[in-house]
Amino acid sequence: MEIMKSSNVKKEKRIRRHARIRAKISGTADLPRLSVFKSNKHISVQLIDDQNGQTLASAHSRDVKGKTMMEKAGEVGQLIAEKAKAKKITEVAFDRGGFIYTGNIKTLADGARKGGLHF
């Protein structure tokens, strides 16, 4: 029997949750997938057209300076909403990336909604 480190167990669980989400959500040019990734230091988001395999727009917390992670997440959400509006995208399919919808992920989603995206 192989013993797995607890950090690997958490990662494996997130990957399984993400696989379940991705089985149901796919992005198109009209309704792109808003994909979120979060690490301990940063949060990033992409608008993805899965049919053509293209990233339409992206935003990262590196673009926002000197704030707490929660504030950065909200501003990253607003930043991606601005970039989406520039490409005339208002509707997206939200892909939380297997992360639980609370804290930074929820703040990012609220920021994107505040910026004008609908999901």
C-alpha positions as CSV (number, residue, x, y, z in Angstrom):
1,M,0.0,0.0,0.0
2,E,1.4,3.4,-1.0
3,I,1.1,6.3,1.4
4,M,0.4,9.6,-0.2
5,K,1.4,13.0,1.2
6,S,-1.6,15.1,2.4
7,S,-0.7,17.8,-0.1
8,N,-0.9,15.3,-2.9
9,V,-4.3,14.1,-1.7
10,K,-5.7,17.6,-1.7
11,K,-4.3,18.2,-5.2
12,E,-5.8,14.9,-6.5
13,K,-9.2,15.8,-5.0
14,R,-9.1,19.2,-6.8
15,I,-8.1,17.6,-10.1
16,R,-11.0,15.1,-9.8
17,R,-13.5,17.9,-9.0
18,H,-12.2,19.9,-12.0
19,A,-12.6,16.8,-14.3
20,R,-16.3,16.6,-13.2
21,I,-16.8,20.3,-13.9
22,R,-15.0,20.1,-17.3
23,A,-17.2,17.2,-18.3
24,K,-20.2,19.6,-18.2
25,I,-18.7,22.9,-19.2
26,S,-17.1,23.8,-22.5
27,G,-16.4,27.1,-24.1
28,T,-17.3,28.4,-27.5
29,A,-16.6,31.7,-29.3
30,D,-20.1,33.0,-28.3
31,L,-20.0,31.6,-24.7
32,P,-16.3,31.2,-23.7
33,R,-15.3,29.4,-20.5
34,L,-14.0,31.6,-17.7
35,S,-11.3,29.4,-16.2
36,V,-9.8,30.2,-12.8
37,F,-6.6,29.0,-11.3
38,K,-5.4,29.8,-7.8
39,S,-2.1,29.2,-6.1
40,N,-1.0,30.3,-2.6
41,K,0.4,33.6,-3.9
42,H,-1.6,34.4,-7.1
43,I,-4.8,34.0,-8.9
44,S,-5.3,34.0,-12.7
45,V,-8.2,33.7,-15.0
46,Q,-8.6,33.1,-18.8
47,L,-11.5,33.3,-21.3
48,I,-11.1,30.1,-23.4
49,D,-12.8,29.0,-26.6
50,D,-12.5,25.2,-26.3
51,Q,-13.8,24.5,-29.8
52,N,-10.9,26.4,-31.5
53,G,-8.5,25.8,-28.6
54,Q,-7.8,29.5,-28.2
55,T,-7.4,31.8,-25.2
56,L,-9.4,34.9,-25.9
57,A,-8.3,37.0,-22.9
58,S,-6.5,36.6,-19.6
59,A,-5.8,38.4,-16.4
60,H,-3.4,37.7,-13.5
61,S,-3.0,39.0,-10.0
62,R,0.6,40.1,-10.9
63,D,-1.1,42.9,-12.9
64,V,-2.5,44.3,-9.6
65,K,0.0,45.7,-7.1
66,G,0.2,45.9,-3.3
67,K,-3.1,44.6,-2.0
68,T,-4.4,41.6,-0.1
69,M,-5.3,38.4,-2.0
70,M,-9.0,39.0,-1.6
71,E,-8.7,42.6,-3.1
72,K,-6.5,41.3,-5.9
73,A,-9.1,38.6,-6.8
74,G,-11.8,41.2,-7.1
75,E,-9.7,43.4,-9.2
76,V,-8.6,40.5,-11.4
77,G,-12.3,39.7,-12.0
78,Q,-13.0,43.3,-13.0
79,L,-9.9,43.3,-15.3
80,I,-11.1,40.2,-17.1
81,A,-14.6,41.7,-17.5
82,E,-13.0,44.9,-19.1
83,K,-11.0,42.7,-21.5
84,A,-14.1,40.7,-22.3
85,K,-16.2,43.8,-23.0
86,A,-13.5,45.0,-25.4
87,K,-14.0,41.8,-27.3
88,K,-17.8,42.2,-27.1
89,I,-18.2,39.2,-24.8
90,T,-20.9,39.6,-22.0
91,E,-21.9,35.9,-21.3
92,V,-19.4,33.3,-20.0
93,A,-19.5,29.8,-18.5
94,F,-17.8,29.9,-15.1
95,D,-15.2,27.2,-14.5
96,R,-13.9,27.4,-10.9
97,G,-11.1,24.9,-11.7
98,G,-12.1,22.4,-9.0
99,F,-11.7,25.0,-6.3
100,I,-14.5,25.5,-3.7
101,Y,-16.7,28.5,-4.5
102,T,-15.7,30.6,-1.5
103,G,-13.2,33.2,-0.5
104,N,-11.0,34.3,-3.4
105,I,-12.9,32.4,-6.1
106,K,-16.2,34.0,-5.0
107,T,-14.6,37.4,-4.8
108,L,-13.2,37.0,-8.3
109,A,-16.7,36.0,-9.6
110,D,-18.3,38.9,-7.9
111,G,-15.7,41.3,-9.4
112,A,-16.4,39.9,-12.9
113,R,-20.1,40.3,-12.4
114,K,-19.5,43.9,-11.2
115,G,-17.5,44.5,-14.3
116,G,-20.4,43.4,-16.5
117,L,-20.0,39.7,-17.2
118,H,-23.0,37.3,-16.8
119,F,-22.8,33.6,-15.9
